[in-house]
Amino acid sequence: MKSNFFHLLICFSICVNGFIAPSSNRVPQLADKGASTASIPHSLVSTSLSAESADVSKIRSTTKRARDLVRCLIEEDKCYVSESGARKFADACGANVIIADCFFPQPFNGKSEALDYMMERVGQRKGKGNIRIDKISDGDRACGFAWTWVCGEEEGLRGTTFIELNDSGEIQYLQEIPEPIFKPGDLTQQLLKTITQGFEPKPPAPYEKRRPTRACEVAKYLFVDLNNAEPTEATNELMTFFDDNVIYRDFNFENVLRGPAEVRKFVEDFTFPGIEFRPTRFDDGDVSTCFTWEVVIADAPDTIKGVSFYELDPDTSKIVYVRDVPESAIKPPILGTWARNLRPGLGVFQAVPIGSRPGGM
């Protein structure tokens, strides 16, 4: 019964565009050693760091394969807005690449479909605008980046993309989620409470307190180790990792959250039985990190996917910035499709002056 009600609300979310989303307890798996050894069209040096003890200044100066490949493809090759760049993106993909752009109903599989996907993205823009990288995690094996569509003196659609490489340095997985055009705000919480009414909390699981300093390890600690801890205790521990000036952007809401008090209220508002958060893939970023997730709601058979970007203060290792993006329940989302057709360079109905949202806020 609850499952049917859930699907009714999913239909309602044609306008809502998405609830909240996190994903499974599966750390990214790299390709087998026998994977394709074709070199990517960029000379990228792989340097491994011993993690927790690595000096931050060295981290920043070290070449990172995933981060540097993404920057090259987007900023130099213009892979999202030029046909030549789209081809270079496909050349950088492994034979079994999976492109999971959550704007579309199904993933694109293999190099041929990856090229079709990128060519479709280029064609949709109709020669208008570009994509700006607002923030990018410093991952070697995988990374994520927060982006904004820009055109002329305006900026529009925002979102986050996660990219993972195989052992040969080729792209083996991409997940991208754009912000919802309509942001339901507090309606999200009200709907979720209605769906999960009557669910009993699970017995809390023990965890070992740690104080990781690498961004990717902070994310794993907060969303794997603490995932099934006693809720109040878990929230208290979570809050010790946020900086006093943290900015938290959840794209279910129009406005950002600022400071620990607003973040705590947000966390507590969405902490109740019947919602299971599952992280699925993590990058290996040091100062910033990106990870994918899914949320299981009540007894519904389907999950809601999402992606998060976390940035740390390099001196204190506390979280200073968060961006959460949930997928749309309907694919492609109706409002998002209309906006892209009406304003192909911006992807939104109402843009803002360029530079008016620092860091894509």
C-alpha positions as CSV (number, residue, x, y, z in Angstrom):
1,M,0.0,0.0,0.0
2,K,2.7,2.4,0.9
3,S,4.5,1.4,-2.3
4,N,1.5,2.5,-4.4
5,F,1.2,5.7,-2.5
6,F,4.9,6.3,-3.1
7,H,4.4,6.0,-6.9
8,L,1.5,8.3,-6.8
9,L,3.7,10.9,-5.2
10,I,6.4,10.2,-7.7
11,C,3.9,11.1,-10.5
12,F,3.2,14.3,-8.6
13,S,6.9,15.1,-8.7
14,I,6.7,15.8,-12.4
15,C,6.8,19.3,-11.1
16,V,8.7,18.6,-7.9
17,N,11.5,17.0,-10.1
18,G,12.9,14.9,-7.2
19,F,12.9,14.2,-3.5
20,I,16.2,13.9,-1.7
21,A,18.7,11.3,-2.8
22,P,21.8,9.3,-1.5
23,S,23.2,5.8,-2.6
24,S,24.5,2.3,-1.7
25,N,27.3,0.9,0.4
26,R,29.4,0.0,-2.6
27,V,32.9,1.5,-3.0
28,P,33.9,2.0,-6.7
29,Q,35.5,-1.0,-8.3
30,L,38.2,-0.4,-10.9
31,A,38.4,-2.4,-14.0
32,D,40.3,-5.7,-14.2
33,K,44.0,-5.6,-15.1
34,G,43.1,-7.0,-18.5
35,A,41.1,-4.0,-19.5
36,S,41.8,-2.0,-22.6
37,T,45.3,-0.4,-22.5
38,A,44.6,2.2,-25.3
39,S,46.0,5.5,-24.1
40,I,43.8,8.5,-23.6
41,P,44.5,11.5,-25.8
42,H,46.1,13.5,-23.0
43,S,49.4,13.0,-21.2
44,L,48.5,12.6,-17.6
45,V,50.9,11.5,-14.9
46,S,49.7,9.3,-12.1
47,T,51.1,10.1,-8.7
48,S,50.0,8.1,-5.7
49,L,49.8,9.7,-2.3
50,S,49.9,8.0,1.0
51,A,46.7,9.6,2.2
52,E,46.1,10.7,5.7
53,S,49.6,11.9,6.3
54,A,50.1,13.6,2.9
55,D,51.1,17.2,3.2
56,V,48.4,19.5,1.8
57,S,50.8,21.6,-0.2
58,K,52.0,18.5,-1.9
59,I,48.4,17.3,-2.5
60,R,47.6,20.6,-4.3
61,S,50.7,20.4,-6.5
62,T,50.4,16.8,-7.5
63,T,49.0,15.8,-10.8
64,K,45.7,13.9,-10.4
65,R,44.6,11.8,-13.4
66,A,40.8,12.1,-13.0
67,R,40.8,15.8,-12.1
68,D,43.3,16.8,-14.8
69,L,41.5,14.8,-17.5
70,V,38.2,16.4,-16.7
71,R,39.7,19.9,-16.8
72,C,41.3,19.2,-20.2
73,L,38.2,17.7,-21.7
74,I,35.9,20.5,-20.6
75,E,38.1,23.6,-20.5
76,E,40.4,22.9,-23.4
77,D,38.6,20.6,-25.6
78,K,35.1,22.0,-24.9
79,C,33.6,18.5,-25.0
80,Y,30.1,19.6,-24.1
81,V,29.8,22.3,-26.7
82,S,32.0,21.2,-29.7
83,E,31.9,18.2,-31.9
84,S,35.6,17.8,-31.9
85,G,35.6,17.9,-28.1
86,A,32.8,15.4,-27.9
87,R,34.9,13.0,-30.0
88,K,37.9,13.5,-27.7
89,F,35.6,12.7,-24.7
90,A,34.6,9.4,-26.4
91,D,38.2,8.6,-27.2
92,A,39.0,9.0,-23.5
93,C,36.4,6.4,-22.6
94,G,37.0,2.7,-21.9
95,A,35.3,0.1,-24.1
96,N,32.7,-0.7,-21.4
97,V,32.0,2.8,-20.2
98,I,28.7,3.6,-18.6
99,I,27.2,7.1,-18.9
100,A,24.5,7.5,-16.3
101,D,23.1,11.0,-17.0
102,C,20.1,11.1,-14.8
103,F,18.3,13.6,-17.1
104,F,17.8,10.6,-19.4
105,P,15.7,7.5,-18.7
106,Q,18.4,5.0,-19.5
107,P,22.2,4.9,-19.3
108,F,24.5,5.0,-22.4
109,N,26.8,2.0,-22.6
110,G,30.0,1.6,-24.5
111,K,32.2,4.0,-26.5
112,S,29.8,4.3,-29.4
113,E,26.8,5.3,-27.2
114,A,29.2,7.6,-25.3
115,L,29.9,9.5,-28.5
116,D,26.2,9.6,-29.4
117,Y,25.5,11.0,-25.9
118,M,28.1,13.7,-26.2
119,M,27.0,14.6,-29.7
120,E,23.4,15.0,-28.5
121,R,24.7,17.2,-25.7
122,V,26.5,19.4,-28.2
123,G,23.5,19.5,-30.6
124,Q,21.2,20.5,-27.8
125,R,23.2,23.6,-27.0
126,K,22.8,24.9,-30.6
127,G,26.1,26.6,-30.5
128,K,25.2,28.7,-27.5
129,G,27.2,29.1,-24.4
130,N,29.6,26.9,-22.5
131,I,29.9,24.9,-19.3
132,R,31.9,26.4,-16.4
133,I,33.6,24.3,-13.7
134,D,32.7,25.9,-10.4
135,K,34.5,23.3,-8.1
136,I,36.3,20.1,-8.9
137,S,37.6,17.5,-6.4
138,D,41.2,16.5,-6.5
139,G,40.8,12.9,-7.2
140,D,43.2,10.6,-9.1
141,R,41.1,7.5,-9.6
142,A,37.8,9.4,-9.7
143,C,36.6,12.9,-9.2
144,G,33.5,15.1,-9.3
145,F,32.8,18.6,-10.4
146,A,30.1,21.2,-9.8
147,W,29.2,23.0,-13.0
148,T,27.1,25.9,-14.4
149,W,25.8,26.6,-17.9
150,V,26.9,30.1,-19.0
151,C,25.9,32.0,-22.1
152,G,26.9,35.6,-22.8
153,E,26.5,37.7,-19.6
154,E,24.2,35.2,-17.9
155,E,24.5,31.9,-16.1
156,G,21.8,29.3,-15.7
157,L,21.5,25.5,-15.0
158,R,23.8,24.0,-12.3
159,G,24.6,20.4,-11.5
160,T,27.2,17.9,-10.4
161,T,29.1,15.2,-12.4
162,F,31.0,12.2,-11.0
163,I,33.6,10.5,-13.2
164,E,35.6,7.3,-12.5
165,L,38.6,5.9,-14.4
166,N,39.7,2.4,-15.0
167,D,43.2,1.1,-14.4
168,S,44.3,2.3,-17.8
169,G,43.2,5.9,-17.0
170,E,40.1,5.7,-19.3
171,I,36.7,6.9,-18.2
172,Q,34.7,3.8,-17.1
173,Y,31.7,5.5,-15.3
174,L,30.0,8.9,-15.4
175,Q,27.0,10.0,-13.4
176,E,25.5,13.4,-13.9
177,I,22.6,15.1,-12.3
178,P,21.3,18.6,-13.1
179,E,19.5,20.7,-10.5
180,P,15.6,20.5,-10.6
181,I,14.0,23.5,-12.2
182,F,11.2,23.5,-9.6
183,K,12.5,23.1,-6.0
184,P,9.9,21.7,-3.6
185,G,11.5,22.9,-0.4
186,D,9.7,22.0,2.8
187,L,7.1,20.0,0.8
188,T,9.8,17.3,0.4
189,Q,9.9,16.7,4.1
190,Q,6.1,16.6,4.4
191,L,5.8,14.1,1.6
192,L,8.5,11.8,3.0
193,K,7.0,11.9,6.5
194,T,3.6,10.9,5.0
195,I,5.1,8.0,3.1
196,T,7.1,6.7,6.0
197,Q,4.5,7.1,8.7
198,G,4.4,4.0,10.9
199,F,7.9,2.7,10.1
200,E,9.9,1.7,13.2
201,P,13.5,2.7,13.6
202,K,16.2,0.1,13.1
203,P,18.4,-1.0,16.0
204,P,21.5,1.2,16.1
205,A,24.8,-0.2,15.0
206,P,28.0,0.4,16.8
207,Y,30.8,2.4,15.2
208,E,34.4,3.4,16.0
209,K,35.0,7.1,16.4
210,R,37.7,8.4,14.0
211,R,39.0,11.8,12.9
212,P,39.8,11.4,9.2
213,T,41.4,14.4,7.5
214,R,41.2,13.4,3.8
215,A,37.9,14.5,2.2
216,C,37.0,11.1,0.7
217,E,37.7,9.4,4.1
218,V,35.6,12.1,5.9
219,A,32.7,11.3,3.5
220,K,33.0,7.5,4.1
221,Y,33.1,8.0,7.8
222,L,30.0,10.2,7.9
223,F,27.9,8.3,5.5
224,V,29.1,4.7,5.9
225,D,30.4,4.3,9.5
226,L,27.7,6.6,11.0
227,N,24.9,5.6,8.7
228,N,23.2,3.2,11.1
229,A,24.4,4.7,14.4
230,E,21.9,6.0,17.0
231,P,20.4,9.1,15.3
232,T,21.1,11.8,17.9
233,E,24.6,10.5,18.5
234,A,25.2,10.3,14.8
235,T,24.0,13.9,14.3
236,N,26.2,15.2,17.1
237,E,29.2,13.4,15.7
238,L,28.4,14.7,12.1
239,M,28.2,18.3,13.3
240,T,31.7,18.2,14.7
241,F,33.0,18.0,11.1
242,F,31.3,21.3,9.9
243,D,33.1,24.6,9.8
244,D,31.5,27.6,11.5
245,N,31.1,29.2,8.0
246,V,29.9,26.2,6.1
247,I,27.7,26.8,3.1
248,Y,25.3,23.9,2.3
249,R,23.4,23.8,-1.0
250,D,20.7,21.2,-1.3
251,F,18.9,21.6,-4.7
252,N,15.5,20.6,-3.3
253,F,15.6,24.2,-1.8
254,E,15.9,27.6,-3.3
255,N,18.2,29.1,-0.6
256,V,21.5,27.8,0.7
257,L,22.0,26.9,4.4
258,R,24.6,28.9,6.2
259,G,26.4,27.9,9.4
260,P,26.1,24.8,11.7
261,A,22.8,25.8,13.2
262,E,20.9,25.7,9.9
263,V,22.7,22.6,8.8
264,R,21.8,20.8,12.1
265,K,18.1,21.7,11.7
266,F,18.2,20.4,8.1
267,V,19.8,17.1,9.2
268,E,17.3,16.6,12.1
269,D,14.3,17.5,9.9
270,F,15.2,14.6,7.5
271,T,16.1,12.1,10.2
272,F,13.2,9.7,10.7
273,P,12.5,6.0,10.2
274,G,11.7,4.7,6.7
275,I,14.5,6.4,4.8
276,E,17.7,4.4,4.1
277,F,20.7,6.3,2.7
278,R,23.2,4.2,0.6
279,P,26.4,5.7,-0.6
280,T,27.5,3.9,-3.8
281,R,30.7,5.3,-5.2
282,F,33.4,7.6,-3.7
283,D,36.2,9.4,-5.4
284,D,39.7,9.6,-3.8
285,G,39.9,13.4,-3.3
286,D,42.0,14.9,-0.6
287,V,40.7,18.4,0.0
288,S,37.4,17.9,-1.8
289,T,35.4,14.9,-2.6
290,C,32.4,13.7,-4.7
291,F,30.3,10.6,-4.1
292,T,27.1,9.1,-5.5
293,W,24.2,7.7,-3.5
294,E,20.7,6.4,-3.6
295,V,17.8,6.6,-1.1
296,V,15.4,3.8,-0.4
297,I,12.1,5.3,0.8
298,A,9.6,3.1,2.8
299,D,9.1,-0.2,1.0
300,A,9.2,1.2,-2.5
301,P,11.0,-1.0,-5.0
302,D,12.7,1.9,-6.7
303,T,15.5,4.1,-5.4
304,I,16.2,7.8,-5.9
305,K,19.8,8.6,-7.0
306,G,21.9,11.6,-6.2
307,V,25.4,13.0,-6.1
308,S,27.1,15.1,-3.4
309,F,30.2,17.4,-3.4
310,Y,32.1,18.2,-0.2
311,E,34.9,20.6,0.2
312,L,37.2,20.9,3.3
313,D,39.2,23.7,4.8
314,P,42.7,22.4,4.0
315,D,44.0,23.6,7.4
316,T,41.3,22.3,9.7
317,S,39.9,19.5,7.6
318,K,36.4,20.8,8.5
319,I,33.6,20.9,5.9
320,V,33.2,24.4,4.3
321,Y,31.0,23.6,1.3
322,V,28.4,21.0,0.4
323,R,26.3,20.6,-2.8
324,D,23.6,17.8,-2.9
325,V,21.7,17.1,-6.2
326,P,18.8,14.6,-6.4
327,E,17.7,13.1,-9.6
328,S,14.3,13.8,-11.1
329,A,11.6,11.2,-10.6
330,I,10.4,11.6,-14.3
331,K,13.0,11.3,-17.1
332,P,13.5,13.4,-18.9
333,P,11.9,15.9,-16.5
334,I,9.2,18.0,-18.3
335,L,10.2,21.4,-16.9
336,G,13.9,20.7,-17.6
337,T,13.2,19.7,-21.2
338,W,11.1,22.8,-21.8
339,A,13.8,25.0,-20.3
340,R,16.6,23.4,-22.5
341,N,14.5,23.8,-25.6
342,L,13.5,27.4,-24.9
343,R,17.0,28.6,-23.7
344,P,19.5,26.0,-25.0
345,G,22.5,28.0,-23.8
346,L,21.3,28.4,-20.2
347,G,18.9,25.4,-19.6
348,V,16.6,27.4,-17.2
349,F,13.6,29.8,-17.7
350,Q,15.1,32.6,-15.7
351,A,18.9,33.1,-15.7
352,V,21.0,35.4,-13.4
353,P,23.9,37.8,-14.2
354,I,27.1,35.9,-14.7
355,G,29.3,35.8,-11.5
356,S,26.3,36.5,-9.2
357,R,26.5,33.1,-7.7
358,P,30.1,32.6,-6.5
359,G,31.2,29.0,-6.8
360,G,27.9,28.1,-8.5
361,M,26.1,28.8,-5.3
